Amino acid sequence: MTIYQQYPNHRITLLAGWLFFCFSMNVEAEIAIVVNPSNSIKTITLDELNQIFFKKIKTFSNDRQIIPVGQSNKMPITKMFNKKVLKKSNRQIRHFWTRRMFSSNGTPPRALVDNRDVIAFVSGNRKAIGYVDKNAVTDSVKVILIIP
């Protein structure tokens, strides 16, 4: 008697598990752009985000100074943010900021460790804007844009 004869549902379970694994690997997280709840900004465009994270825009439309914060370059959410918002690879971003810092034209946005750190920083700073995985959002921050 083979294993498949002993456990007829075993093939279905293995197939279902394999399919779940394959499909879950291709699903990208959604990016949530978050600000402090006291910030009056309700929404933002991808172009504005691009300019904020390249530090071309330094204040929100409500004249509040902006402190952009990101996450480590090793985090998948950062790679997605760079690709979808900044339209550049991690390498291109690093090169851009290296040139800017060498010519004394600015420093990159602060890179925090992960979603939790960004949420903690943004929730404690009225001027901050950051990005996190949509599934990590808490009530301590306000979401102003979801990027699929």
N, CA and C atoms as an extended XYZ file, in Angstrom:
444
Properties=species:S:1:pos:R:3:atomname:S:1:resname:S:1:resid:I:1 pbc="F F F"
N         0.853       -1.181        0.000 N   MET     1
C         0.000        0.000        0.000 CA  MET     1
C         0.901        1.249        0.000 C   MET     1
N         0.624        2.189       -0.917 N   THR     2
C         1.426        3.418       -1.009 CA  THR     2
C         0.885        4.457       -0.032 C   THR     2
N         1.670        5.507        0.163 N   ILE     3
C         1.255        6.593        1.062 CA  ILE     3
C        -0.011        7.273        0.550 C   ILE     3
N        -0.152        7.346       -0.775 N   TYR     4
C        -1.334        7.998       -1.355 CA  TYR     4
C        -2.593        7.150       -1.162 C   TYR     4
N        -2.420        5.823       -1.067 N   GLN     5
C        -3.565        4.965       -0.789 CA  GLN     5
C        -3.946        5.033        0.689 C   GLN     5
N        -2.943        5.174        1.547 N   GLN     6
C        -3.214        5.284        2.972 CA  GLN     6
C        -3.848        6.629        3.319 C   GLN     6
N        -3.390        7.669        2.687 N   TYR     7
C        -3.864        9.027        2.960 CA  TYR     7
C        -4.334        9.676        1.653 C   TYR     7
N        -5.555        9.375        1.226 N   PRO     8
C        -6.020        9.874       -0.075 CA  PRO     8
C        -6.120       11.403       -0.150 C   PRO     8
N        -6.335       12.066        0.959 N   ASN     9
C        -6.446       13.531        0.945 CA  ASN     9
C        -5.082       14.215        1.035 C   ASN     9
N        -4.046       13.428        1.201 N   HIS    10
C        -2.692       13.966        1.348 CA  HIS    10
C        -2.265       14.761        0.112 C   HIS    10
N        -2.577       14.251       -1.082 N   ARG    11
C        -2.220       14.952       -2.327 CA  ARG    11
C        -2.892       16.322       -2.387 C   ARG    11
N        -4.148       16.382       -2.000 N   ILE    12
C        -4.897       17.641       -2.048 CA  ILE    12
C        -4.276       18.649       -1.073 C   ILE    12
N        -3.934       18.171        0.111 N   THR    13
C        -3.329       19.050        1.110 CA  THR    13
C        -1.990       19.582        0.619 C   THR    13
N        -1.161       18.720        0.068 N   LEU    14
C         0.126       19.146       -0.464 CA  LEU    14
C        -0.052       20.143       -1.612 C   LEU    14
N        -0.976       19.853       -2.507 N   LEU    15
C        -1.227       20.750       -3.635 CA  LEU    15
C        -1.730       22.103       -3.151 C   LEU    15
N        -2.655       22.107       -2.204 N   ALA    16
C        -3.195       23.361       -1.672 CA  ALA    16
C        -2.084       24.173       -0.995 C   ALA    16
N        -1.246       23.509       -0.230 N   GLY    17
C        -0.138       24.195        0.444 CA  GLY    17
C         0.848       24.772       -0.556 C   GLY    17
N         1.170       24.003       -1.586 N   TRP    18
C         2.098       24.472       -2.610 CA  TRP    18
C         1.527       25.676       -3.356 C   TRP    18
N         0.252       25.620       -3.726 N   LEU    19
C        -0.385       26.742       -4.425 CA  LEU    19
C        -0.418       27.990       -3.548 C   LEU    19
N        -0.760       27.826       -2.271 N   PHE    20
C        -0.774       28.964       -1.351 CA  PHE    20
C         0.603       29.603       -1.270 C   PHE    20
N         1.629       28.779       -1.151 N   PHE    21
C         3.004       29.287       -1.074 CA  PHE    21
C         3.374       30.058       -2.337 C   PHE    21
N         3.058       29.506       -3.500 N   CYS    22
C         3.408       30.158       -4.771 CA  CYS    22
C         2.696       31.494       -4.923 C   CYS    22
N         1.412       31.539       -4.616 N   PHE    23
C         0.668       32.777       -4.783 CA  PHE    23
C         1.054       33.817       -3.733 C   PHE    23
N         1.359       33.398       -2.526 N   SER    24
C         1.716       34.354       -1.480 CA  SER    24
C         3.069       34.986       -1.746 C   SER    24
N         3.939       34.325       -2.466 N   MET    25
C         5.255       34.871       -2.776 CA  MET    25
C         5.169       36.013       -3.786 C   MET    25
N         4.120       36.051       -4.601 N   ASN    26
C         3.997       37.064       -5.639 CA  ASN    26
C         3.178       38.275       -5.206 C   ASN    26
N         2.605       38.244       -4.026 N   VAL    27
C         1.763       39.332       -3.564 CA  VAL    27
C         2.641       40.395       -2.915 C   VAL    27
N         2.572       41.606       -3.438 N   GLU    28
C         3.321       42.700       -2.844 CA  GLU    28
C         2.456       43.395       -1.810 C   GLU    28
N         3.099       43.855       -0.778 N   ALA    29
C         2.384       44.603        0.252 CA  ALA    29
C         1.971       45.961       -0.299 C   ALA    29
N         0.935       46.508        0.285 N   GLU    30
C         0.542       47.868       -0.058 CA  GLU    30
C         1.295       48.811        0.874 C   GLU    30
N         1.677       49.957        0.337 N   ILE    31
C         2.432       50.936        1.108 CA  ILE    31
C         1.469       51.987        1.641 C   ILE    31
N         1.532       52.250        2.939 N   ALA    32
C         0.727       53.310        3.550 CA  ALA    32
C         1.636       54.493        3.847 C   ALA    32
N         1.229       55.668        3.377 N   ILE    33
C         1.951       56.896        3.691 CA  ILE    33
C         1.279       57.471        4.926 C   ILE    33
N         2.069       57.695        5.976 N   VAL    34
C         1.509       58.094        7.266 CA  VAL    34
C         2.096       59.409        7.764 C   VAL    34
N         1.249       60.144        8.483 N   VAL    35
C         1.650       61.383        9.151 CA  VAL    35
C         1.096       61.343       10.568 C   VAL    35
N         1.516       62.301       11.357 N   ASN    36
C         1.004       62.443       12.721 CA  ASN    36
C        -0.488       62.790       12.649 C   ASN    36
N        -1.314       62.248       13.518 N   PRO    37
C        -2.756       62.540       13.483 CA  PRO    37
C        -3.100       64.021       13.603 C   PRO    37
N        -2.223       64.820       14.214 N   SER    38
C        -2.504       66.247       14.357 CA  SER    38
C        -2.217       67.037       13.074 C   SER    38
N        -1.589       66.395       12.101 N   ASN    39
C        -1.294       67.064       10.839 CA  ASN    39
C        -2.600       67.232       10.057 C   ASN    39
N        -2.857       68.427        9.552 N   SER    40
C        -4.117       68.699        8.844 CA  SER    40
C        -4.132       68.167        7.411 C   SER    40
N        -3.004       67.685        6.910 N   ILE    41
C        -2.937       67.130        5.552 CA  ILE    41
C        -3.853       65.905        5.472 C   ILE    41
N        -4.677       65.868        4.435 N   LYS    42
C        -5.614       64.748        4.273 CA  LYS    42
C        -5.181       63.773        3.184 C   LYS    42
N        -4.455       64.267        2.185 N   THR    43
C        -4.006       63.413        1.086 CA  THR    43
C        -2.736       63.996        0.473 C   THR    43
N        -2.098       63.213       -0.374 N   ILE    44
C        -0.852       63.633       -1.008 CA  ILE    44
C        -0.731       62.883       -2.332 C   ILE    44
N        -0.036       63.468       -3.292 N   THR    45
C         0.160       62.807       -4.585 CA  THR    45
C         1.510       62.088       -4.608 C   THR    45
N         1.664       61.181       -5.553 N   LEU    46
C         2.950       60.489       -5.710 CA  LEU    46
C         4.052       61.477       -6.084 C   LEU    46
N         3.722       62.464       -6.904 N   ASP    47
C         4.713       63.468       -7.289 CA  ASP    47
C         5.174       64.280       -6.075 C   ASP    47
N         4.232       64.671       -5.217 N   GLU    48
C         4.607       65.403       -4.003 CA  GLU    48
C         5.489       64.550       -3.103 C   GLU    48
N         5.151       63.266       -2.977 N   LEU    49
C         5.974       62.355       -2.166 CA  LEU    49
C         7.388       62.255       -2.718 C   LEU    49
N         7.484       62.119       -4.033 N   ASN    50
C         8.777       62.042       -4.683 CA  ASN    50
C         9.612       63.273       -4.320 C   ASN    50
N         9.014       64.440       -4.426 N   GLN    51
C         9.728       65.679       -4.137 CA  GLN    51
C        10.080       65.815       -2.647 C   GLN    51
N         9.206       65.325       -1.788 N   ILE    52
C         9.478       65.367       -0.344 CA  ILE    52
C        10.666       64.473        0.001 C   ILE    52
N        10.674       63.252       -0.525 N   PHE    53
C        11.741       62.315       -0.167 CA  PHE    53
C        13.059       62.611       -0.878 C   PHE    53
N        13.029       63.424       -1.942 N   PHE    54
C        14.261       63.941       -2.537 CA  PHE    54
C        14.585       65.322       -1.977 C   PHE    54
N        13.784       65.754       -1.004 N   LYS    55
C        13.946       67.012       -0.267 CA  LYS    55
C        13.913       68.246       -1.178 C   LYS    55
N        13.067       68.177       -2.193 N   LYS    56
C        12.839       69.335       -3.057 CA  LYS    56
C        11.699       70.184       -2.504 C   LYS    56
N        10.801       69.545       -1.759 N   ILE    57
C         9.731       70.238       -1.032 CA  ILE    57
C        10.076       70.113        0.440 C   ILE    57
N        10.055       71.220        1.161 N   LYS    58
C        10.463       71.204        2.567 CA  LYS    58
C         9.331       71.511        3.544 C   LYS    58
N         8.152       71.908        2.999 N   THR    59
C         7.000       72.171        3.870 CA  THR    59
C         5.745       71.563        3.261 C   THR    59
N         4.828       71.172        4.146 N   PHE    60
C         3.514       70.706        3.703 CA  PHE    60
C         2.722       71.898        3.175 C   PHE    60
N         1.602       71.625        2.530 N   SER    61
C         0.759       72.712        2.027 CA  SER    61
C         0.210       73.577        3.160 C   SER    61
N         0.252       73.066        4.401 N   ASN    62
C        -0.190       73.871        5.555 CA  ASN    62
C         0.983       74.635        6.184 C   ASN    62
N         2.088       74.750        5.448 N   ASP    63
C         3.303       75.467        5.861 CA  ASP    63
C         4.040       74.836        7.035 C   ASP    63
N         3.722       73.611        7.375 N   ARG    64
C         4.447       72.903        8.431 CA  ARG    64
C         5.679       72.244        7.817 C   ARG    64
N         6.828       72.420        8.451 N   GLN    65
C         8.067       71.802        7.972 CA  GLN    65
C         7.883       70.288        7.879 C   GLN    65
N         8.572       69.668        6.924 N   ILE    66
C         8.455       68.219        6.718 CA  ILE    66
C         9.737       67.523        7.154 C   ILE    66
N         9.555       66.415        7.897 N   ILE    67
C        10.674       65.538        8.226 CA  ILE    67
C        10.336       64.162        7.641 C   ILE    67
N        10.880       63.856        6.452 N   PRO    68
C        10.612       62.538        5.873 CA  PRO    68
C        11.457       61.459        6.539 C   PRO    68
N        10.841       60.322        6.820 N   VAL    69
C        11.570       59.180        7.383 CA  VAL    69
C        11.221       57.930        6.584 C   VAL    69
N        12.247       57.139        6.356 N   GLY    70
C        12.073       55.891        5.630 CA  GLY    70
C        12.489       54.722        6.490 C   GLY    70
N        12.808       53.632        5.805 N   GLN    71
C        13.247       52.424        6.490 CA  GLN    71
C        14.558       51.952        5.870 C   GLN    71
N        15.180       51.010        6.510 N   SER    72
C        16.436       50.439        6.038 CA  SER    72
C        16.315       49.993        4.580 C   SER    72
N        17.391       50.165        3.825 N   ASN    73
C        17.408       49.730        2.421 CA  ASN    73
C        17.237       48.223        2.277 C   ASN    73
N        17.434       47.497        3.349 N   LYS    74
C        17.294       46.039        3.307 CA  LYS    74
C        15.833       45.595        3.403 C   LYS    74
N        14.961       46.510        3.773 N   MET    75
C        13.555       46.159        3.944 CA  MET    75
C        12.853       46.119        2.586 C   MET    75
N        12.041       45.082        2.320 N   PRO    76
C        11.315       45.003        1.053 CA  PRO    76
C        10.408       46.211        0.806 C   PRO    76
N         9.842       46.773        1.872 N   ILE    77
C         8.944       47.927        1.713 CA  ILE    77
C         9.721       49.129        1.161 C   ILE    77
N        10.992       49.257        1.519 N   THR    78
C        11.814       50.358        1.000 CA  THR    78
C        12.079       50.179       -0.485 C   THR    78
N        12.381       48.960       -0.887 N   LYS    79
C        12.601       48.691       -2.308 CA  LYS    79
C        11.349       49.025       -3.117 C   LYS    79
N        10.181       48.641       -2.585 N   MET    80
C         8.916       48.951       -3.273 CA  MET    80
C         8.677       50.456       -3.322 C   MET    80
N         8.903       51.152       -2.211 N   PHE    81
C         8.712       52.601       -2.155 CA  PHE    81
C         9.628       53.294       -3.158 C   PHE    81
N        10.898       52.895       -3.170 N   ASN    82
C        11.848       53.501       -4.106 CA  ASN    82
C        11.418       53.285       -5.554 C   ASN    82
N        10.935       52.106       -5.838 N   LYS    83
C        10.516       51.777       -7.207 CA  LYS    83
C         9.234       52.516       -7.597 C   LYS    83
N         8.240       52.497       -6.725 N   LYS    84
C         6.924       53.052       -7.061 CA  LYS    84
C         6.826       54.563       -6.895 C   LYS    84
N         7.525       55.121       -5.933 N   VAL    85
C         7.403       56.554       -5.648 CA  VAL    85
C         8.598       57.340       -6.184 C   VAL    85
N         9.790       56.879       -5.862 N   LEU    86
C        10.984       57.610       -6.272 CA  LEU    86
C        11.440       57.236       -7.680 C   LEU    86
N        10.895       56.126       -8.198 N   LYS    87
C        11.197       55.666       -9.571 CA  LYS    87
C        12.682       55.358       -9.761 C   LYS    87
N        13.299       54.836       -8.706 N   LYS    88
C        14.724       54.512       -8.761 CA  LYS    88
C        14.989       53.247       -7.937 C   LYS    88
N        16.106       52.598       -8.224 N   SER    89
C        16.528       51.435       -7.446 CA  SER    89
C        17.236       51.920       -6.177 C   SER    89
N        17.442       51.013       -5.237 N   ASN    90
C        18.174       51.361       -4.017 CA  ASN    90
C        19.573       51.889       -4.367 C   ASN    90
N        20.205       51.279       -5.338 N   ARG    91
C        21.547       51.700       -5.762 CA  ARG    91
C        21.528       53.130       -6.306 C   ARG    91
N        20.537       53.445       -7.135 N   GLN    92
C        20.429       54.796       -7.688 CA  GLN    92
C        20.167       55.827       -6.594 C   GLN    92
N        19.352       55.461       -5.623 N   ILE    93
C        19.066       56.368       -4.496 CA  ILE    93
C        20.347       56.630       -3.705 C   ILE    93
N        21.061       55.565       -3.405 N   ARG    94
C        22.319       55.701       -2.655 CA  ARG    94
C        23.302       56.594       -3.416 C   ARG    94
N        23.404       56.417       -4.725 N   HIS    95
C        24.295       57.234       -5.555 CA  HIS    95
C        23.860       58.704       -5.534 C   HIS    95
N        22.561       58.943       -5.657 N   PHE    96
C        22.028       60.306       -5.627 CA  PHE    96
C        22.437       61.018       -4.340 C   PHE    96
N        22.204       60.359       -3.186 N   TRP    97
C        22.495       61.003       -1.904 CA  TRP    97
C        23.991       61.108       -1.637 C   TRP    97
N        24.780       60.187       -2.144 N   THR    98
C        26.234       60.286       -1.995 CA  THR    98
C        26.740       61.538       -2.705 C   THR    98
N        26.264       61.772       -3.914 N   ARG    99
C        26.653       62.978       -4.659 CA  ARG    99
C        26.200       64.240       -3.932 C   ARG    99
N        24.963       64.235       -3.426 N   ARG   100
C        24.431       65.426       -2.725 CA  ARG   100
C        25.238       65.716       -1.461 C   ARG   100
N        25.543       64.686       -0.701 N   MET   101
C        26.291       64.891        0.547 CA  MET   101
C        27.719       65.342        0.254 C   MET   101
N        28.336       64.796       -0.798 N   PHE   102
C        29.705       65.170       -1.166 CA  PHE   102
C        29.778       66.642       -1.553 C   PHE   102
N        28.717       67.135       -2.196 N   SER   103
C        28.713       68.542       -2.614 CA  SER   103
C        28.038       69.447       -1.582 C   SER   103
N        27.793       68.918       -0.386 N   SER   104
C        27.164       69.665        0.720 CA  SER   104
C        25.784       70.201        0.365 C   SER   104
N        25.043       69.434       -0.423 N   ASN   105
C        23.696       69.854       -0.839 CA  ASN   105
C        22.590       69.074       -0.147 C   ASN   105
N        22.866       68.538        1.010 N   GLY   106
C        21.796       67.877        1.745 CA  GLY   106
C        22.138       66.480        2.199 C   GLY   106
N        21.254       65.959        3.035 N   THR   107
C        21.396       64.612        3.566 CA  THR   107
C        20.118       63.833        3.270 C   THR   107
N        20.226       62.517        3.166 N   PRO   108
C        19.035       61.713        2.864 CA  PRO   108
C        18.048       61.712        4.026 C   PRO   108
N        16.801       61.353        3.740 N   PRO   109
C        15.840       61.191        4.836 CA  PRO   109
C        16.362       60.157        5.834 C   PRO   109
N        16.014       60.360        7.066 N   ARG   110
C        16.424       59.432        8.120 CA  ARG   110
C        15.864       58.042        7.829 C   ARG   110
N        16.708       57.010        7.926 N   ALA   111
C        16.286       55.627        7.691 CA  ALA   111
C        16.150       54.924        9.039 C   ALA   111
N        14.925       54.555        9.374 N   LEU   112
C        14.659       53.831       10.610 CA  LEU   112
C        14.676       52.337       10.319 C   LEU   112
N        14.597       51.531       11.354 N   VAL   113
C        14.779       50.093       11.188 CA  VAL   113
C        13.605       49.416       10.478 C   VAL   113
N        12.376       49.683       10.930 N   ASP   114
C        11.244       48.937       10.394 CA  ASP   114
C         9.939       49.715       10.570 C   ASP   114
N         8.818       49.055       10.258 N   ASN   115
C         7.496       49.679       10.354 CA  ASN   115
C         7.225       50.252       11.742 C   ASN   115
N         7.535       49.469       12.765 N   ARG   116
C         7.277       49.917       14.148 CA  ARG   116
C         8.012       51.202       14.473 C   ARG   116
N         9.263       51.278       14.061 N   ASP   117
C        10.062       52.483       14.340 CA  ASP   117
C         9.499       53.698       13.609 C   ASP   117
N         9.078       53.510       12.363 N   VAL   118
C         8.501       54.630       11.601 CA  VAL   118
C         7.210       55.092       12.266 C   VAL   118
N         6.356       54.165       12.649 N   ILE   119
C         5.089       54.522       13.305 CA  ILE   119
C         5.360       55.255       14.616 C   ILE   119
N         6.316       54.776       15.395 N   ALA   120
C         6.645       55.433       16.670 CA  ALA   120
C         7.173       56.842       16.428 C   ALA   120
N         8.040       57.005       15.440 N   PHE   121
C         8.612       58.326       15.151 CA  PHE   121
C         7.532       59.291       14.658 C   PHE   121
N         6.730       58.850       13.697 N   VAL   122
C         5.689       59.707       13.115 CA  VAL   122
C         4.637       60.068       14.160 C   VAL   122
N         4.255       59.110       14.986 N   SER   123
C         3.226       59.391       15.988 CA  SER   123
C         3.714       60.388       17.037 C   SER   123
N         5.022       60.485       17.212 N   GLY   124
C         5.584       61.407       18.200 CA  GLY   124
C         6.113       62.704       17.622 C   GLY   124
N         5.940       62.906       16.303 N   ASN   125
C         6.497       64.103       15.678 CA  ASN   125
C         5.506       64.685       14.680 C   ASN   125
N         5.005       65.872       14.947 N   ARG   126
C         3.982       66.514       14.108 CA  ARG   126
C         4.465       66.832       12.697 C   ARG   126
N         5.781       66.918       12.499 N   LYS   127
C         6.342       67.291       11.203 CA  LYS   127
C         6.687       66.088       10.325 C   LYS   127
N         6.570       64.891       10.871 N   ALA   128
C         7.062       63.691       10.192 CA  ALA   128
C         6.082       63.128        9.169 C   ALA   128
N         6.660       62.507        8.147 N   ILE   129
C         5.912       61.725        7.160 CA  ILE   129
C         6.760       60.487        6.884 C   ILE   129
N         6.112       59.352        6.755 N   GLY   130
C         6.852       58.123        6.512 CA  GLY   130
C         6.024       57.118        5.749 C   GLY   130
N         6.640       55.997        5.448 N   TYR   131
C         5.930       54.911        4.757 CA  TYR   131
C         6.091       53.616        5.543 C   TYR   131
N         5.010       52.844        5.557 N   VAL   132
C         4.997       51.554        6.242 CA  VAL   132
C         4.148       50.578        5.429 C   VAL   132
N         4.266       49.317        5.755 N   ASP   133
C         3.372       48.312        5.193 CA  ASP   133
C         1.966       48.620        5.698 C   ASP   133
N         0.997       48.593        4.818 N   LYS   134
C        -0.384       48.919        5.190 CA  LYS   134
C        -0.867       48.082        6.370 C   LYS   134
N        -0.452       46.834        6.431 N   ASN   135
C        -0.892       45.936        7.509 CA  ASN   135
C        -0.289       46.287        8.867 C   ASN   135
N         0.716       47.165        8.882 N   ALA   136
C         1.360       47.546       10.145 CA  ALA   136
C         0.763       48.807       10.751 C   ALA   136
N        -0.140       49.476       10.035 N   VAL   137
C        -0.690       50.759       10.494 CA  VAL   137
C        -1.456       50.586       11.804 C   VAL   137
N        -1.271       51.562       12.704 N   THR   138
C        -2.005       51.588       13.972 CA  THR   138
C        -2.785       52.898       14.062 C   THR   138
N        -3.568       53.029       15.107 N   ASP   139
C        -4.346       54.255       15.323 CA  ASP   139
C        -3.478       55.442       15.726 C   ASP   139
N        -2.210       55.217       15.974 N   SER   140
C        -1.342       56.309       16.419 CA  SER   140
C        -0.838       57.176       15.262 C   SER   140
N        -1.151       56.795       14.029 N   VAL   141
C        -0.771       57.585       12.858 CA  VAL   141
C        -1.979       57.754       11.944 C   VAL   141
N        -1.885       58.725       11.030 N   LYS   142
C        -2.964       58.966       10.063 CA  LYS   142
C        -2.453       58.595        8.675 C   LYS   142
N        -3.218       57.781        7.969 N   VAL   143
C        -2.871       57.366        6.606 CA  VAL   143
C        -3.406       58.424        5.643 C   VAL   143
N        -2.509       58.935        4.775 N   ILE   144
C        -2.934       59.934        3.799 CA  ILE   144
C        -2.881       59.413        2.365 C   ILE   144
N        -2.308       58.228        2.179 N   LEU   145
C        -2.280       57.617        0.852 CA  LEU   145
C        -1.931       56.144        0.977 C   LEU   145
N        -2.606       55.325        0.171 N   ILE   146
C        -2.270       53.910        0.051 CA  ILE   146
C        -1.754       53.701       -1.361 C   ILE   146
N        -0.584       53.094       -1.489 N   ILE   147
C         0.011       52.804       -2.794 CA  ILE   147
C        -0.047       51.305       -3.023 C   ILE   147
N        -0.844       50.879       -4.005 N   PRO   148
C        -0.968       49.428       -4.253 CA  PRO   148
C         0.309       48.812       -4.822 C   PRO   148
